[in-house]
Amino acid sequence: MEAPITVDRLRFLIYSLKEKLWVKPLGFCLLSIFAVFLAKVADSTSLAEHIPEIKPDSVETLLSIMASSMMVIATFSAGTMVNAYASASQSSTPRSLSLIISDDVSQNALSVFIGAFIYSAVALTAMTQAFFNEAGLFILFCLTCLAFAIVILTFIRWVDSVARLGRVGPTLLKVEAATTRAVKNRIDSPCLGAVPQEQIKEQGTYAAFTEKVGYIQLIDIAKLQTIAKSEDCFINVTLLPGEFVTPERPLAYTNKDIKKDDIVSAFTIGEARSFEADPRFGFIVLAEIASRALSPSVNDHGTAINAISSITRLMLLWHTSSIKDKDGKNNSSETDANRNAQHVRKNEKELNQTDNNTKYDRVSLPRLSVEDLFDDAYTSIARDGAANIEVAIRIQKSLNTIKACFDNSDTEVDKDFKNAASKLAKQSYERAKLALSYAGDIKRIEQVYKD
C-alpha cells in the first residue's frame, strides 16, 4: 500500500518547484496559447451579431507592438534577476539564493513578459492565416487589451521591487520569514508526527545505511509508517532533516530484519539544505549574513544587529507557543474535568501519543536539539563580533531576553532554552572580554552580562 502524501512532503514539493525558474514561465506560455485558441471558440457562437466590428489591422498593430517589445523586456528582466542573484551571493550569503530565486514578484514578472510574447507571436501568426472571423477578432482584441493591462501593472509592480531584490535588508527579512515557517511547523509537530525518541526503550538491532553523501532534505514519515505496519516492526530514525549523511552513519534502526532499501527511499538527500523542513538552516543563514557584515571588508555592524534581532524573534516563537498552550489548558480546565473519567480509561501509551500529537506510532524521531540551535544562531556572531562592543552588547541583551522569557516555566523545553541561552551568554561575554582592549568597553559588557 502506497503511503499518503504528507503535508511536509507536499510543502517540500511546492517549495522545490518555486525554486525552479522555468515552472511559472512554462505555465504562462501554455495559458497564453490556450487564450489564443479560446478566441476561435467565439466564432462558433452567435456573438458576432451583438458586438462591434473590429478591423484586423488594429489588432495586428497591437500584437506587433507587444511581440517586438515583450522579448526585450523579458531579456532585461532576466538580466536584472541574474545581477540580483549575484549581488545576494556577495552581499549576504550564497545560502540565501534559493529564497531570492523563489521571489514571487520577480518570477511573476518574467512569466508575464514571456507569456505575453508567446501570446502575441501565436495570435499574430494565426491572424496572418485568416484564422479568426468577426467574433474571434473581437475576443482576440479584448484579450490583447487585457494582456497589455496585465503587462503594465506587472511592470510597475516589478520596478517597485527590483530595486530591493538581492539587497541585504530584504534578504534578511526573506530568511526570517522562511525560518519562521519552519519553526512554527516544528513547534506544531516537534517530532514530525512520530514518537519522541526518548520514549523508546530499545534502539533496534538492524541498521539502515545509504551510499549517498549529502544533507537530509525531507523524511517521509508516512512512508516509514506504512513500511513498519506492513512488516510489523518499529523504525527508529536517528537523524533529522538538515543533518549530513555519510555511508557509515545509520539513517534508522529496526527491531526486525526487513528490506533496507525501502527505508532509505523515504529519505530525500541532496547537496544543499532546505529551509522548509530544517529550522536550524535558517538560523545558520542569519548567522552567516551577520558574520559577513562583520568582516573587515564590509564593516557593517548594523546588519549584524538586525540579524540578532531576527534570531531573537525566532527564538521567542517557542515561548509564544508555550504561552498559548498554557492558556488553552487553563481555558479548557472544566472540559478536562468533565472528561476525566474517559482519560482514566486510556493507557499510558495513548496518553503519550495524545500529549505529543503522535500520528505515526511505529516510527520514532529525535527532537530538535536546543543547544545545537543556539550554537547555529549565536556562536559565529559572538566570535566575529567579539571586538565590536555594539554587537557584543546586543548579543547579551538578546540572550538576557530569552532567559527572562523562559525563566517562569518548569517544562523541559523551557529549561533547555534558558540553559542554552545562559551558556551562550557566558561564552560571548568571555570572547568579548578577550577581544576588547578599551577598559570602558569592557566595563559596559560587564554591566550588561547577567550570570
C-alpha positions as CSV (number, residue, x, y, z in Angstrom):
1,M,0.0,0.0,0.0
2,E,1.4,3.4,-1.0
3,A,2.0,5.9,1.7
4,P,-0.2,9.0,1.7
5,I,1.3,12.3,0.7
6,T,2.0,14.2,3.9
7,V,1.7,17.9,4.4
8,D,5.5,18.1,4.9
9,R,6.2,16.3,1.6
10,L,3.6,18.5,-0.2
11,R,5.1,21.6,1.2
12,F,8.6,20.4,0.2
13,L,7.5,19.7,-3.4
14,I,5.8,23.1,-3.7
15,Y,8.9,24.8,-2.3
16,S,11.2,22.8,-4.7
17,L,9.0,23.9,-7.7
18,K,9.2,27.6,-6.6
19,E,13.0,27.4,-6.7
20,K,12.9,26.5,-10.4
21,L,12.6,29.5,-12.7
22,W,11.1,27.6,-15.7
23,V,7.9,26.4,-13.9
24,K,5.9,29.7,-13.9
25,P,7.1,30.9,-17.4
26,L,6.1,27.5,-18.8
27,G,2.6,27.8,-17.2
28,F,2.1,31.3,-18.6
29,C,3.2,30.2,-22.1
30,L,0.6,27.4,-22.1
31,L,-2.0,29.7,-20.8
32,S,-1.3,32.3,-23.5
33,I,-1.5,29.7,-26.3
34,F,-4.8,28.5,-24.8
35,A,-6.1,32.1,-24.7
36,V,-5.5,32.4,-28.5
37,F,-7.4,29.3,-29.4
38,L,-10.1,30.3,-26.9
39,A,-10.9,33.3,-29.1
40,K,-11.6,30.9,-32.0
41,V,-14.4,29.3,-30.0
42,A,-16.4,32.6,-30.2
43,D,-16.6,32.1,-34.0
44,S,-18.9,29.1,-33.5
45,T,-21.4,31.2,-31.5
46,S,-23.9,33.9,-32.4
47,L,-21.7,36.6,-30.6
48,A,-20.9,38.3,-33.9
49,E,-24.5,39.7,-34.1
50,H,-24.1,41.6,-30.9
51,I,-20.6,43.0,-31.0
52,P,-19.0,46.0,-32.8
53,E,-16.8,45.3,-35.8
54,I,-13.1,45.2,-35.1
55,K,-10.7,45.8,-38.0
56,P,-7.9,43.2,-38.3
57,D,-5.3,45.9,-38.9
58,S,-5.8,47.4,-35.4
59,V,-5.4,44.0,-33.7
60,E,-2.3,43.2,-35.8
61,T,-0.8,46.6,-34.8
62,L,-1.3,45.9,-31.1
63,L,0.1,42.4,-31.4
64,S,3.1,43.6,-33.4
65,I,3.9,46.2,-30.7
66,M,3.6,43.5,-28.0
67,A,5.7,40.9,-29.9
68,S,8.5,43.4,-30.6
69,S,8.7,44.8,-27.1
70,M,8.0,41.9,-24.7
71,M,11.1,39.8,-25.6
72,V,13.3,42.9,-25.0
73,I,11.6,43.5,-21.6
74,A,11.8,39.8,-20.7
75,T,15.5,39.7,-21.6
76,F,16.1,42.9,-19.5
77,S,14.2,41.4,-16.5
78,A,16.1,38.1,-16.7
79,G,19.4,40.1,-16.7
80,T,18.3,42.1,-13.7
81,M,17.4,39.0,-11.8
82,V,20.8,37.4,-12.6
83,N,22.5,40.6,-11.3
84,A,20.4,40.5,-8.1
85,Y,21.3,36.8,-7.5
86,A,25.0,37.7,-7.9
87,S,24.6,40.6,-5.5
88,A,22.8,38.5,-3.0
89,S,25.6,35.9,-3.0
90,Q,28.2,38.6,-2.5
91,S,26.5,40.9,0.0
92,S,24.7,38.4,2.2
93,T,25.4,34.7,1.7
94,P,25.0,32.2,-1.2
95,R,22.7,30.1,1.0
96,S,20.0,32.7,0.6
97,L,20.0,32.4,-3.1
98,S,17.1,29.9,-3.2
99,L,14.8,32.3,-1.4
100,I,15.6,35.1,-3.8
101,I,15.1,32.8,-6.8
102,S,11.7,31.9,-5.4
103,D,10.6,35.5,-5.1
104,D,7.1,35.6,-6.4
105,V,7.2,39.2,-7.8
106,S,10.2,38.5,-10.0
107,Q,9.0,35.1,-11.2
108,N,5.6,36.5,-12.0
109,A,7.1,39.4,-13.9
110,L,9.3,37.2,-16.0
111,S,6.5,34.8,-16.6
112,V,4.0,37.5,-17.7
113,F,6.6,39.1,-20.1
114,I,7.4,35.7,-21.7
115,G,3.8,34.7,-21.8
116,A,2.8,37.9,-23.4
117,F,5.4,37.5,-26.1
118,I,4.3,33.9,-26.8
119,Y,0.6,35.1,-26.9
120,S,1.3,37.9,-29.4
121,A,3.5,35.7,-31.6
122,V,0.9,32.9,-31.8
123,A,-2.0,35.3,-32.2
124,L,-0.2,37.2,-34.9
125,T,0.6,34.1,-36.8
126,A,-3.0,32.9,-36.6
127,M,-4.2,36.2,-37.9
128,T,-2.0,36.2,-41.0
129,Q,-3.6,32.8,-41.8
130,A,-7.1,34.3,-41.6
131,F,-7.8,32.0,-38.6
132,F,-10.4,34.3,-37.0
133,N,-13.8,35.6,-38.0
134,E,-15.6,38.7,-36.6
135,A,-16.4,37.2,-33.2
136,G,-12.9,35.7,-32.8
137,L,-11.3,39.0,-33.7
138,F,-13.4,40.8,-31.1
139,I,-12.4,38.3,-28.4
140,L,-8.8,38.5,-29.5
141,F,-8.9,42.3,-29.3
142,C,-10.3,42.1,-25.8
143,L,-7.7,39.6,-24.7
144,T,-4.9,41.7,-26.2
145,C,-6.1,44.8,-24.3
146,L,-6.3,42.7,-21.1
147,A,-2.7,41.4,-21.8
148,F,-1.5,45.0,-22.2
149,A,-3.1,46.0,-18.9
150,I,-1.6,42.9,-17.1
151,V,1.9,43.7,-18.5
152,I,1.8,47.3,-17.5
153,L,0.6,46.6,-13.9
154,T,3.2,43.8,-13.6
155,F,5.9,46.0,-14.9
156,I,5.0,48.8,-12.4
157,R,4.9,46.3,-9.5
158,W,8.2,44.7,-10.6
159,V,10.0,48.0,-10.9
160,D,8.9,48.8,-7.3
161,S,10.5,45.5,-6.0
162,V,13.5,45.1,-8.3
163,A,15.4,47.9,-6.5
164,R,15.3,45.8,-3.3
165,L,15.9,42.4,-4.9
166,G,19.1,40.9,-3.6
167,R,19.8,43.7,-1.1
168,V,20.9,42.7,2.4
169,G,17.9,44.1,4.2
170,P,15.1,42.4,2.2
171,T,17.2,39.2,2.0
172,L,17.4,39.2,5.8
173,L,13.6,39.5,6.0
174,K,13.1,36.7,3.5
175,V,15.4,34.4,5.5
176,E,13.5,35.3,8.7
177,A,10.1,34.6,7.1
178,A,11.2,31.2,5.7
179,T,12.7,30.3,9.1
180,T,9.5,31.4,10.9
181,R,7.5,29.0,8.8
182,A,9.9,26.1,9.5
183,V,10.0,26.9,13.2
184,K,6.2,27.1,13.5
185,N,5.9,23.8,11.6
186,R,8.4,22.2,14.0
187,I,6.6,23.6,17.1
188,D,3.3,22.2,15.9
189,S,4.9,18.8,15.3
190,P,8.2,18.5,17.3
191,C,8.9,15.0,16.1
192,L,7.2,15.4,12.7
193,G,4.3,13.3,14.0
194,A,6.4,10.4,15.1
195,V,7.0,9.1,18.6
196,P,9.7,11.1,20.6
197,Q,12.9,9.1,20.7
198,E,13.3,9.5,24.5
199,Q,10.1,7.3,24.9
200,I,11.8,4.4,23.1
201,K,13.4,1.9,25.4
202,E,15.2,-0.1,22.7
203,Q,17.1,1.5,19.7
204,G,16.8,-1.6,17.4
205,T,19.3,-4.1,16.1
206,Y,19.2,-3.7,12.4
207,A,20.6,-0.5,10.9
208,A,19.8,1.1,7.5
209,F,22.6,2.9,5.6
210,T,22.7,4.8,2.4
211,E,25.5,5.2,-0.1
212,K,24.6,8.8,-0.8
213,V,26.6,11.7,0.8
214,G,24.7,14.9,1.4
215,Y,22.1,16.6,3.6
216,I,18.7,15.2,4.5
217,Q,16.1,17.5,3.0
218,L,13.0,15.5,3.9
219,I,11.9,12.4,5.8
220,D,8.7,10.8,4.6
221,I,7.4,9.7,8.0
222,A,4.1,8.5,6.4
223,K,6.0,6.1,4.1
224,L,8.1,4.8,7.1
225,Q,4.8,4.2,9.0
226,T,3.4,2.2,6.1
227,I,6.5,0.1,5.8
228,A,6.5,-0.5,9.6
229,K,2.9,-1.6,9.5
230,S,3.3,-3.9,6.6
231,E,6.4,-5.5,8.1
232,D,5.0,-5.5,11.6
233,C,8.1,-3.7,13.0
234,F,9.2,-0.4,14.6
235,I,11.5,2.1,12.9
236,N,13.8,4.3,14.9
237,V,15.0,7.2,12.8
238,T,18.4,8.6,14.1
239,L,18.8,11.7,12.0
240,L,16.8,14.9,11.5
241,P,16.3,16.9,8.3
242,G,19.4,19.1,7.8
243,E,21.9,16.6,9.1
244,F,24.8,15.5,7.0
245,V,24.7,11.9,5.9
246,T,27.6,9.6,5.0
247,P,27.7,5.9,4.3
248,E,28.9,5.0,7.8
249,R,26.1,6.9,9.6
250,P,22.9,4.8,10.1
251,L,19.7,6.5,9.0
252,A,17.5,4.4,11.1
253,Y,17.3,1.2,13.2
254,T,14.6,-1.5,13.1
255,N,13.8,-4.3,15.5
256,K,13.3,-6.7,12.6
257,D,15.3,-7.6,9.6
258,I,13.5,-6.0,6.7
259,K,14.4,-4.6,3.2
260,K,16.6,-1.6,4.0
261,D,16.1,0.0,0.5
262,D,12.5,0.7,1.3
263,I,13.6,2.7,4.4
264,V,16.3,4.6,2.6
265,S,13.8,5.6,-0.1
266,A,11.8,7.6,2.5
267,F,14.8,9.9,2.9
268,T,15.3,12.7,0.4
269,I,19.0,13.5,0.3
270,G,20.5,16.4,-1.6
271,E,23.6,18.5,-2.0
272,A,22.2,21.5,0.0
273,R,20.0,22.1,3.0
274,S,16.4,23.2,2.6
275,F,14.6,26.0,4.6
276,E,11.2,24.3,4.7
277,A,11.9,21.2,6.8
278,D,15.1,22.4,8.6
279,P,14.7,25.2,11.1
280,R,18.4,25.2,12.0
281,F,19.3,26.1,8.5
282,G,17.6,29.4,8.7
283,F,19.5,30.3,11.9
284,I,22.7,29.3,10.2
285,V,22.0,31.6,7.2
286,L,21.1,34.5,9.5
287,A,24.4,34.0,11.4
288,E,26.3,33.9,8.1
289,I,24.8,37.2,7.0
290,A,25.8,38.7,10.3
291,S,29.3,37.3,10.1
292,R,29.8,38.6,6.6
293,A,28.6,42.0,7.6
294,L,31.2,42.0,10.4
295,S,34.1,41.2,8.1
296,P,36.7,44.0,7.8
297,S,35.9,44.5,4.1
298,V,32.2,45.2,4.9
299,N,32.3,46.5,8.5
300,D,28.5,46.8,8.7
301,H,27.6,46.1,12.3
302,G,24.1,47.4,11.8
303,T,23.3,44.4,9.6
304,A,24.7,42.1,12.3
305,I,22.5,43.7,14.9
306,N,19.4,43.3,12.7
307,A,20.3,39.6,12.2
308,I,20.5,39.2,16.0
309,S,17.0,40.9,16.3
310,S,15.7,38.4,13.8
311,I,17.2,35.5,15.7
312,T,15.6,36.8,18.9
313,R,12.2,37.0,17.4
314,L,12.6,33.4,16.1
315,M,13.7,32.0,19.4
316,L,10.8,33.6,21.2
317,L,8.4,31.8,18.9
318,W,8.8,28.8,21.2
319,H,7.9,31.0,24.2
320,T,4.8,32.3,22.4
321,S,3.7,28.8,21.6
322,S,4.1,27.7,25.2
323,I,2.0,30.6,26.5
324,K,-0.8,29.7,24.0
325,D,-0.6,26.1,25.2
326,K,-0.9,27.2,28.8
327,D,-3.9,29.5,28.0
328,G,-5.6,26.7,26.1
329,K,-5.2,24.3,29.1
330,N,-6.5,26.9,31.5
331,N,-9.5,27.8,29.3
332,S,-10.4,24.1,28.9
333,S,-9.9,23.1,32.6
334,E,-13.7,22.5,33.1
335,T,-13.9,20.4,30.0
336,D,-10.9,18.4,31.0
337,A,-12.5,17.8,34.4
338,N,-15.7,16.6,32.8
339,R,-13.8,14.2,30.6
340,N,-11.5,13.0,33.3
341,A,-13.3,9.6,33.5
342,Q,-12.6,9.0,29.9
343,H,-8.9,9.9,30.3
344,V,-8.5,7.5,33.2
345,R,-9.5,4.6,30.9
346,K,-6.7,5.4,28.5
347,N,-3.4,3.5,28.9
348,E,-0.1,5.2,29.2
349,K,0.8,4.7,25.6
350,E,-2.3,6.5,24.4
351,L,-1.7,9.4,26.8
352,N,1.9,9.8,25.5
353,Q,0.6,9.9,21.9
354,T,-2.0,12.5,22.7
355,D,0.4,14.7,24.5
356,N,2.9,14.6,21.7
357,N,0.5,14.8,18.8
358,T,1.7,11.4,17.6
359,K,0.3,10.3,14.3
360,Y,2.8,7.7,13.4
361,D,3.1,5.2,16.3
362,R,5.5,2.9,14.6
363,V,8.2,5.5,13.9
364,S,10.4,7.4,16.4
365,L,12.4,10.6,15.8
366,P,14.7,12.6,17.9
367,R,13.7,16.1,19.0
368,L,15.4,19.2,17.8
369,S,18.5,19.9,19.9
370,V,18.1,23.3,21.6
371,E,21.8,23.6,22.3
372,D,22.6,23.0,18.6
373,L,20.0,25.6,17.7
374,F,21.7,28.3,19.9
375,D,25.1,27.2,18.6
376,D,24.0,27.7,15.0
377,A,22.5,31.1,15.8
378,Y,24.9,32.8,18.1
379,T,28.4,31.2,18.1
380,S,29.8,32.6,14.8
381,I,28.3,36.1,15.5
382,A,29.8,36.1,19.0
383,R,33.2,35.0,17.6
384,D,33.3,37.5,14.7
385,G,31.7,40.4,16.7
386,A,33.6,39.9,19.9
387,A,35.7,43.0,19.2
388,N,32.7,45.1,18.3
389,I,31.1,46.5,21.5
390,E,27.7,47.2,19.9
391,V,27.3,43.7,18.6
392,A,28.6,42.1,21.9
393,I,26.1,44.1,23.9
394,R,23.2,43.2,21.5
395,I,24.0,39.5,21.8
396,Q,23.9,39.8,25.6
397,K,20.6,41.7,25.5
398,S,19.2,39.1,23.1
399,L,20.2,36.2,25.4
400,N,19.0,38.1,28.5
401,T,15.6,38.5,26.9
402,I,15.4,34.8,26.1
403,K,16.5,33.8,29.6
404,A,13.9,36.1,31.1
405,C,11.1,34.8,28.9
406,F,11.8,31.2,29.6
407,D,12.5,31.7,33.3
408,N,8.9,31.3,34.6
409,S,8.3,27.8,33.3
410,D,9.2,24.4,34.5
411,T,8.9,22.4,31.3
412,E,11.9,20.6,29.9
413,V,11.9,22.6,26.7
414,D,11.8,26.0,28.5
415,K,14.7,24.8,30.8
416,D,16.7,23.8,27.7
417,F,16.2,27.3,26.2
418,K,17.2,29.0,29.4
419,N,20.3,26.8,29.9
420,A,21.4,27.2,26.3
421,A,21.0,31.0,26.5
422,S,23.0,31.1,29.7
423,K,25.8,29.0,28.2
424,L,26.0,31.2,25.0
425,A,25.8,34.4,27.1
426,K,28.8,33.3,29.1
427,Q,30.8,32.3,26.0
428,S,30.0,35.6,24.3
429,Y,31.0,37.5,27.4
430,E,34.3,35.7,27.7
431,R,35.1,36.2,24.0
432,A,34.3,39.9,24.2
433,K,36.5,40.4,27.3
434,L,39.4,38.8,25.5
435,A,38.9,40.8,22.3
436,L,38.1,44.3,23.7
437,S,41.0,46.4,24.5
438,Y,39.4,49.6,25.8
439,A,38.6,49.5,29.5
440,G,35.4,51.4,29.1
441,D,34.0,48.9,26.6
442,I,34.9,46.0,29.0
443,K,33.1,47.8,31.8
444,R,30.0,48.2,29.6
445,I,29.9,44.5,28.7
446,E,30.3,43.6,32.3
447,Q,27.3,45.7,33.2
448,V,25.1,44.0,30.6
449,Y,26.2,40.4,31.2
450,K,24.0,38.6,33.7
451,D,25.4,35.3,35.0
